[in-house]
Amino acid sequence: MDFGDRLLQLLEENNISQKEFAEMLHIAPTTLNGYIKNKRQPDFKLVKRIASIMNVSADYLLGLNSDGISLSAEELSYISKLRKMSDSSRQIIYDLVNIIAQRNM
């Protein structure tokens, strides 16, 4: 999954149109479309702004976790869903994952 794919997924998950997001970033919609279609690459400053607005890390946008390992589309989708949950719902997921992990040890 490329940068543009992740960006498009975030826009869809947050119900933000490309035009709206381009306005938020103060760039032309055609420029944003170039990023989404992976025909252009944003500079570091813009990657940081996108990450801040979308409440994700630059690593997420670039497809890397903190260890530099690429995440699958399914893993990215779960992370995005988890981030939208309430604190109490997230804690239930964390507890469940820990229980399952202990059983598999």
Helices and strands as residue ranges (DSSP letters): H 3-13, H 18-25, H 29-36, H 44-54, H 58-62, H 73-84, H 87-103
